[in-house]
Every structure is written in structure tokens, then in C-alpha cells.
Amino acid sequence: MTGEKQEPGRAEAAVRRARFGALPERIRLEDTVEERPATVPDPARDAYNADEWLVRTCL
């Protein structure tokens, strides 16, 4: 071993500071919400059939 004395972790600390030294830019709340128009409900798809549950469960 050599007699040189080095501060442990100095290079690692510099690399860490260069990578994580600054916080990321702030994101406005308005930019975190996505708005889409609602679709018109399809009456044929959502039609209720009173006898359908009977056919599905009993047959």
C-alpha cells in the first residue's frame, strides 16, 4: 500500500452531486390532468333485459 492519504468517497460524492444536485423542474397541477370529452352512451349496448339474467344463470 502507498502512504498517500485520500479522502474516502470524494470522487463518488462529486459524481452523486453532479447527478442529483438539483431538483427537477416543478410540474403545474394543470399539466397533470388529462381531460377528454365524454362519449355519448349507446342505448343498444346499455339496454337492460329483465330476462337476460335468468337465461345466463339458469341455462
TITIVO-883829 format. One record per residue: residue in one letter; x negated, y, z negated of N, C-alpha, C in turn; residue number from 1. Coordinates in Angstrom, 1 decimal. Each point is the difference from the previous one (the first is absolute). Layout:
N
type=a | nc1=X | nc2=Y | nc3=Z | cac1=X | cac2=Y | cac3=Z | cc1=X | cc2=Y | cc3=Z | seq=NUM
...
This chain:
59
type=m | nc1=-0.8 | nc2=-1.2 | nc3=0.0 | cac1=0.8 | cac2=1.2 | cac3=0.0 | cc1=-0.9 | cc2=1.2 | cc3=0.0 | seq=1
type=t | nc1=0.5 | nc2=1.1 | nc3=0.6 | cac1=-0.8 | cac2=1.2 | cac3=0.0 | cc1=0.4 | cc2=0.9 | cc3=-1.2 | seq=2
type=g | nc1=-0.9 | nc2=0.9 | nc3=-0.3 | cac1=0.2 | cac2=0.8 | cac3=-1.1 | cc1=0.9 | cc2=1.2 | cc3=0.2 | seq=3
type=e | nc1=0.6 | nc2=0.1 | nc3=1.2 | cac1=0.9 | cac2=1.2 | cac3=0.4 | cc1=1.3 | cc2=-0.2 | cc3=-0.8 | seq=4
type=k | nc1=0.4 | nc2=1.2 | nc3=-0.5 | cac1=1.3 | cac2=0.0 | cac3=-0.7 | cc1=1.0 | cc2=0.7 | cc3=0.9 | seq=5
type=q | nc1=1.1 | nc2=-0.7 | nc3=0.3 | cac1=1.1 | cac2=0.6 | cac3=0.8 | cc1=1.3 | cc2=0.0 | cc3=-0.8 | seq=6
type=e | nc1=0.8 | nc2=1.0 | nc3=0.3 | cac1=1.2 | cac2=0.0 | cac3=-0.7 | cc1=1.0 | cc2=-1.0 | cc3=0.6 | seq=7
type=p | nc1=0.5 | nc2=-0.9 | nc3=-0.8 | cac1=0.8 | cac2=-1.1 | cac3=0.6 | cc1=1.3 | cc2=0.6 | cc3=0.5 | seq=8
type=g | nc1=0.4 | nc2=-0.4 | nc3=1.2 | cac1=1.2 | cac2=0.3 | cac3=0.6 | cc1=0.1 | cc2=1.4 | cc3=0.6 | seq=9
type=r | nc1=-1.1 | nc2=0.7 | nc3=0.1 | cac1=0.1 | cac2=1.4 | cac3=0.6 | cc1=0.4 | cc2=0.0 | cc3=1.4 | seq=10
type=a | nc1=-0.5 | nc2=-0.9 | nc3=0.8 | cac1=0.4 | cac2=-0.1 | cac3=1.4 | cc1=1.4 | cc2=-0.4 | cc3=0.2 | seq=11
type=e | nc1=0.4 | nc2=-1.0 | nc3=-0.9 | cac1=1.4 | cac2=-0.5 | cac3=0.1 | cc1=1.0 | cc2=1.1 | cc3=-0.4 | seq=12
type=a | nc1=-0.4 | nc2=0.9 | nc3=-1.0 | cac1=0.8 | cac2=1.1 | cac3=-0.4 | cc1=0.2 | cc2=1.0 | cc3=1.1 | seq=13
type=a | nc1=-1.1 | nc2=0.2 | nc3=0.7 | cac1=0.1 | cac2=1.0 | cac3=1.1 | cc1=0.9 | cc2=-0.5 | cc3=1.1 | seq=14
type=v | nc1=-0.1 | nc2=-1.3 | nc3=0.3 | cac1=0.8 | cac2=-0.6 | cac3=1.1 | cc1=1.5 | cc2=0.1 | cc3=-0.5 | seq=15
type=r | nc1=0.2 | nc2=-0.3 | nc3=-1.2 | cac1=1.4 | cac2=0.0 | cac3=-0.6 | cc1=0.6 | cc2=1.4 | cc3=0.1 | seq=16
type=r | nc1=-0.8 | nc2=1.0 | nc3=-0.4 | cac1=0.4 | cac2=1.4 | cac3=0.0 | cc1=0.3 | cc2=0.5 | cc3=1.4 | seq=17
type=a | nc1=-0.8 | nc2=-0.5 | nc3=1.0 | cac1=0.2 | cac2=0.4 | cac3=1.3 | cc1=1.3 | cc2=-0.6 | cc3=0.6 | seq=18
type=r | nc1=0.3 | nc2=-1.2 | nc3=-0.5 | cac1=1.2 | cac2=-0.7 | cac3=0.5 | cc1=1.3 | cc2=0.5 | cc3=-0.7 | seq=19
type=f | nc1=-0.1 | nc2=0.1 | nc3=-1.3 | cac1=1.2 | cac2=0.2 | cac3=-0.8 | cc1=0.0 | cc2=1.4 | cc3=-0.7 | seq=20
type=g | nc1=-0.9 | nc2=0.9 | nc3=0.4 | cac1=-0.2 | cac2=1.2 | cac3=-0.7 | cc1=1.2 | cc2=1.0 | cc3=0.1 | seq=21
type=a | nc1=0.8 | nc2=-0.1 | nc3=1.0 | cac1=1.1 | cac2=0.9 | cac3=0.3 | cc1=1.3 | cc2=-0.7 | cc3=0.0 | seq=22
type=l | nc1=1.0 | nc2=0.6 | nc3=-0.5 | cac1=1.4 | cac2=-0.6 | cac3=0.1 | cc1=0.5 | cc2=0.2 | cc3=1.4 | seq=23
type=p | nc1=0.9 | nc2=-0.9 | nc3=0.5 | cac1=0.6 | cac2=0.1 | cac3=1.3 | cc1=0.9 | cc2=1.2 | cc3=0.0 | seq=24
type=e | nc1=0.4 | nc2=0.5 | nc3=1.2 | cac1=0.8 | cac2=1.1 | cac3=0.2 | cc1=1.4 | cc2=-0.3 | cc3=-0.6 | seq=25
type=r | nc1=0.7 | nc2=1.0 | nc3=-0.6 | cac1=1.3 | cac2=-0.2 | cac3=-0.5 | cc1=1.0 | cc2=-0.2 | cc3=1.1 | seq=26
type=i | nc1=1.0 | nc2=-0.9 | nc3=-0.3 | cac1=1.1 | cac2=-0.2 | cac3=1.0 | cc1=1.2 | cc2=0.6 | cc3=-0.6 | seq=27
type=r | nc1=0.7 | nc2=0.8 | nc3=0.8 | cac1=1.2 | cac2=0.7 | cac3=-0.4 | cc1=1.1 | cc2=-1.1 | cc3=-0.1 | seq=28
type=l | nc1=0.9 | nc2=0.2 | nc3=-1.0 | cac1=1.1 | cac2=-0.9 | cac3=-0.2 | cc1=0.9 | cc2=-0.1 | cc3=1.3 | seq=29
type=e | nc1=0.2 | nc2=1.1 | nc3=0.7 | cac1=0.8 | cac2=0.0 | cac3=1.2 | cc1=-0.6 | cc2=-0.9 | cc3=1.1 | seq=30
type=d | nc1=-1.3 | nc2=-0.2 | nc3=-0.1 | cac1=-0.7 | cac2=-0.9 | cac3=1.0 | cc1=0.1 | cc2=-1.5 | cc3=-0.3 | seq=31
type=t | nc1=0.5 | nc2=-0.3 | nc3=-1.2 | cac1=0.0 | cac2=-1.4 | cac3=-0.4 | cc1=1.4 | cc2=-0.6 | cc3=0.2 | seq=32
type=v | nc1=0.9 | nc2=0.8 | nc3=0.5 | cac1=1.4 | cac2=-0.6 | cac3=0.2 | cc1=0.3 | cc2=0.0 | cc3=1.5 | seq=33
type=e | nc1=0.5 | nc2=-1.1 | nc3=0.5 | cac1=0.4 | cac2=-0.1 | cac3=1.4 | cc1=1.5 | cc2=0.0 | cc3=0.1 | seq=34
type=e | nc1=0.5 | nc2=0.9 | nc3=0.8 | cac1=1.5 | cac2=0.1 | cac3=0.1 | cc1=0.4 | cc2=-0.5 | cc3=1.4 | seq=35
type=r | nc1=1.0 | nc2=-0.8 | nc3=0.1 | cac1=0.5 | cac2=-0.5 | cac3=1.2 | cc1=1.5 | cc2=0.1 | cc3=0.0 | seq=36
type=p | nc1=0.6 | nc2=0.3 | nc3=1.1 | cac1=1.5 | cac2=0.1 | cac3=0.0 | cc1=0.6 | cc2=-1.4 | cc3=-0.2 | seq=37
type=a | nc1=1.1 | nc2=0.0 | nc3=-0.7 | cac1=0.7 | cac2=-1.2 | cac3=-0.3 | cc1=0.7 | cc2=-0.5 | cc3=1.3 | seq=38
type=t | nc1=0.1 | nc2=-1.3 | nc3=0.2 | cac1=0.7 | cac2=-0.5 | cac3=1.2 | cc1=1.4 | cc2=-0.1 | cc3=-0.3 | seq=39
type=v | nc1=0.8 | nc2=0.0 | nc3=1.0 | cac1=1.5 | cac2=-0.1 | cac3=-0.1 | cc1=0.3 | cc2=-1.5 | cc3=-0.3 | seq=40
type=p | nc1=0.8 | nc2=-0.3 | nc3=-1.0 | cac1=0.3 | cac2=-1.4 | cac3=-0.3 | cc1=0.8 | cc2=-0.6 | cc3=1.1 | seq=41
type=d | nc1=-0.3 | nc2=-1.3 | nc3=0.3 | cac1=0.6 | cac2=-0.7 | cac3=1.0 | cc1=1.2 | cc2=-0.7 | cc3=-0.6 | seq=42
type=p | nc1=1.3 | nc2=0.3 | nc3=0.4 | cac1=1.1 | cac2=-0.6 | cac3=-0.7 | cc1=0.2 | cc2=-1.5 | cc3=0.4 | seq=43
type=a | nc1=-0.5 | nc2=-0.4 | nc3=1.1 | cac1=0.1 | cac2=-1.4 | cac3=0.4 | cc1=-1.0 | cc2=-0.9 | cc3=-0.9 | seq=44
type=r | nc1=-1.1 | nc2=0.6 | nc3=-0.4 | cac1=-1.0 | cac2=-0.7 | cac3=-0.8 | cc1=0.4 | cc2=-0.1 | cc3=-1.4 | seq=45
type=d | nc1=0.6 | nc2=1.1 | nc3=-0.5 | cac1=0.4 | cac2=0.0 | cac3=-1.4 | cc1=1.4 | cc2=-0.3 | cc3=-0.3 | seq=46
type=a | nc1=0.7 | nc2=-0.6 | nc3=1.0 | cac1=1.4 | cac2=-0.3 | cac3=-0.2 | cc1=0.1 | cc2=-1.2 | cc3=-1.0 | seq=47
type=y | nc1=1.0 | nc2=0.2 | nc3=-0.9 | cac1=0.2 | cac2=-1.1 | cac3=-1.1 | cc1=1.1 | cc2=-0.9 | cc3=0.5 | seq=48
type=n | nc1=-0.4 | nc2=-1.3 | nc3=-0.1 | cac1=1.0 | cac2=-1.0 | cac3=0.4 | cc1=0.3 | cc2=-0.8 | cc3=-1.3 | seq=49
type=a | nc1=1.2 | nc2=0.0 | nc3=-0.5 | cac1=0.4 | cac2=-0.6 | cac3=-1.2 | cc1=-0.1 | cc2=-1.5 | cc3=0.0 | seq=50
type=d | nc1=0.1 | nc2=-0.6 | nc3=1.1 | cac1=-0.2 | cac2=-1.5 | cac3=0.1 | cc1=-1.4 | cc2=-0.4 | cc3=0.3 | seq=51
type=e | nc1=-0.9 | nc2=0.8 | nc3=0.3 | cac1=-1.3 | cac2=-0.4 | cac3=0.3 | cc1=-0.7 | cc2=-0.6 | cc3=-1.2 | seq=52
type=w | nc1=0.1 | nc2=0.5 | nc3=-1.2 | cac1=-0.6 | cac2=-0.7 | cac3=-1.1 | cc1=0.5 | cc2=-1.4 | cc3=-0.2 | seq=53
type=l | nc1=1.3 | nc2=-0.2 | nc3=0.2 | cac1=0.5 | cac2=-1.3 | cac3=-0.1 | cc1=-0.6 | cc2=-1.0 | cc3=1.0 | seq=54
type=v | nc1=-0.2 | nc2=0.4 | nc3=1.2 | cac1=-0.6 | cac2=-0.8 | cac3=1.1 | cc1=-1.4 | cc2=-0.3 | cc3=-0.4 | seq=55
type=r | nc1=-0.8 | nc2=1.0 | nc3=-0.5 | cac1=-1.4 | cac2=-0.2 | cac3=-0.3 | cc1=-0.2 | cc2=-0.8 | cc3=-1.2 | seq=56
type=t | nc1=0.8 | nc2=0.0 | nc3=-1.0 | cac1=-0.3 | cac2=-0.7 | cac3=-1.2 | cc1=0.7 | cc2=-1.4 | cc3=0.0 | seq=57
type=c | nc1=1.1 | nc2=-0.2 | nc3=0.7 | cac1=0.7 | cac2=-1.2 | cac3=-0.1 | cc1=-0.3 | cc2=-1.0 | cc3=1.1 | seq=58
type=l | nc1=-0.6 | nc2=0.4 | nc3=1.1 | cac1=-0.2 | cac2=-0.9 | cac3=1.1 | cc1=-1.4 | cc2=-0.5 | cc3=0.0 | seq=59
